[in-house]
Amino acid sequence: MKTVEVKPDICWVGAIDWDRRLFDELIPLPDGTSYNAYLIKGSKKTALLDTVDPVKTHILMDHLKEVGADIDYIIAHHAEQDHSGSIPEVLKHYPHAKVICTSKCKTMLIDLFHISEDKFIEAKDGDTLSLGNKTLEFIHAPWVHWPETMFTYLKEDKVLFTCDFLGSHLATSNLFVEDENRVYEAAKRYYAEIMMPFRIPIRKNLEKISDLTIEIVAPSHGPVYDNPEFIINAYREWISDDVKDTVVIPYVSMHGSTVAMVDYLVDALMKKDVGVKPFNLSVTDIGELAKALVDAATIVIASPTVLGGAHPSAVYAAYLANALRPKSRFVSIIGSYGWGGKTVEQLKEMIKNLKVELIEPVIIKGHPGKEDFKMLDEMADKIYKKHKNIIKKR
Ligand code: FEO
């Protein structure tokens, strides 16, 4: 992709990673991603906002050559390497450039890249930097999703640069959002995987930018928003305490007993018009599971007992849910065992971060029969009633 103008003298100079399929060796990227870097040419000085993942440094450098940049400042919003990884190379080509970032970010960049301390200028919250006819304001925004993060607001053009925050892992040839539905899904998935554990700090950061007049939100992954309300409102919805009338069921089954329970529970919930999203952990994309956790009222983990405890895939799902801290209100556990074990105790112990009420688990011996299905009917009824109490829909 060539460089593209966001607004006059504000240029996208990043890189698209069409083929990347995994982030942090953990998060699936079905749509690839982009590392957005932006060049702002003021009448006196030029600033580069973020860089790109080290595997794409050559593309960034080509783009900088193409726009004929002479960089005075590198604004580092976030120390994670997909945005900071090309800073050493940029500094090599523009040795007089200074890196501007928060003091925490400076420490991290020194730790990661051994950049010399005299290359840095610390940006305090609310500091401004003049590029001549353009003014950058730095806004500290900790915990989106590391502690050192900040945004930049370009006052004259009313552009807010947010790095990871409000972004999406979506490789596309369109600089701006073309299809809001597609971007909504990608941004929700991104929020689920990266931002959801920080739902409460995000509230403060959204509040902090609420007085700004924003015409464009330019994140460092995915398309740029020329309708900022679209993504800001989506975030407001995701970080709110409101949950949806949905049950997420991550499950695994070894010989068909647990899945028979899952199938029955799914049907029982559907008969009551409760939304259900089952995820077979043997084949599921964990990003989709994370996305479903963003607003589901209830999680039911379904696992057979193996070697005295939960199946490792169910352990993984419980660990993930605990780490992502969704706002779900209820949780339960179902599953089958052969001769005994501590599946419920083990899984309960693993989800202590979740502020949830436990609905009585249904753990049965062998393949489910009539009495077991009755217990699942009762569980479906409890879930229906609990949802009814907290969700305005009905
Ligand atoms: Fe896109 Fe936290 O890095």
Boltz pocket constraint, residues with backbone or C-beta under 6 A from the ligand:
constraints:
  - pocket:
      binder: B
      contacts: [[A, 78], [A, 80], [A, 81], [A, 82], [A, 83], [A, 145], [A, 164], [A, 220], [A, 221]]
      max_distance: 6.0
